[in-house]
Amino acid sequence: MNSWLSVPPDSDFTIYNFPFGVYQMDQQKPRLASILGNHIIDLAAMNALGFFHDLHITEEVFENRYLNDFIALGKSVTNKVRQILIETFSNSDSGLAVNSEYRQLIIKSYDDVQMLMPVKVGNYTDFYSSIQHATNVGSMFRDPKNALMPNYRHIPIGYHGRASSITVSGASFHRPKGQTKAADAELPVFGPTKQLDFELEMAFITGKSTQLGDSVSTTDAEDYIFGMVLFNDWSARDIQTWEYVPLGPFLAKNFCSTISPWVVTIEALNPFRVKGEEQVPAVLPYLQFSGNKNIDINLTVEIETASGHVKQISQSNYKYMYWNMNQQLAHHTVNGCNIEVGDMYASGTISGNDETAYGSMLELTWRGSKPIQMPDGTERKFINDNDTVIMRGFAVNGDMRVGFGEARAKVLPAI
């Protein structure tokens, strides 16, 4: 498919994509949008001009601070909106293509808008679903011969995180402070983390709610998953080392997470499905599934220094996940845990077998023992003040390209 609107050949936001987000222009109220190339598409304006007339969507849904109300309309509506976008922007005879006044009202330049948090996140869960990452961390901190905990190949490990500190790409944050304890010290000390790290992750967002006591099967899971974003699970490793026994991550994880502003629908990602890693031993019946449930999404991480020098330090792929989204949601709800529209579920750090595909500084520098040399002559064991970490992701299948843009955040000094 091609569009009558100009789209750069390497754009993440092609005619095959049409993700959903929320934008603001000047001091106007936030509005729902999609994107094609470098063009913001105002969905509220399209609705007012009758493009979605047959769907009977109220203006309040599109003139909104978050996508939640739109997502809650259900896939029968949201998928139709996306299909109308595809048809409108691929048909050179469409009303929008031939009407310059309509185009002026609907199409905005990406450079003129501010992207906002796309969803109101009520609940957030972080999984631990890359077996390569789990093996690396287990080898580092325990016996390499027994790197994985006994439960790892039987259940998707996860923990409930902090929803309020999830931020959108472009938002900076200050280096977190907390307690740390050196291995040879008798007592802990308080101060800024010296081991600030990123974690290369993706996250899915649920689009349907359940009642307390309900469970979602692996077969039905995709009916409940609206779409995905890039996710940077910022981590303070030295704080984490001291606090995580016995209850797991706390202050080391809840100070900030960064997501990309566009929610790419599961339907747009279906052409990139691939087979996942063989799960041995066989999982219990409620975690079994059929078909290809992993997704081939290329992922990269760059560090931009305060001097403006940029270096790509990781190139991974979402297909490396040991536990897929269907299994994660099935396990999350098997005990009757209820889910809500807008809930976010991060994948856990995504690492490949090759060391260039590791998804954290902890692994890339092997706990600081192999520093990364930067173009400006400095080195990195972990993330420095005034560094910007940039994550990108895109999927390609023949002529089809569907991407996420970027998740970018700058680290400011501690206050």
Secondary structure, 3 states (H helix, E strand, C coil): CCCCCCCCCCCCECCCCCCEEEEECCCCCCEEEEEECCEEEEHHHHHHCCCCHHHCCCHHHHCCCCCHHHHCCCHHHHHHHHHHHHHHHHCCCCHHHHCHHHHHHHEEEHHHCEECCCCCCCCEEEECCCHHHHHHHHHHHCCHHHCCCCCCCCCCCEEECCCCCEEECCCCEECCEEEECCCCCCCCEEEECCCEECEEEEEEEECCCCCCCCCCCCCCHHHHEEEEEEEECCEEHHHHHHHCCCCCCCCCCCCCEEECCCEEEHHHHHHHEECCCCCCCCCCHHHCCCCCCEECCEEEEEEECCCCCEEEEEEEEHHHCCCCHHHHHHHHHCCCCCCCCCCEEECCCCCCCCHHHCCEHHHHCCCCCCCEECCCCCEECCCCCCCEEEEEEEEEECCEEEEEEEEEEEEECCC
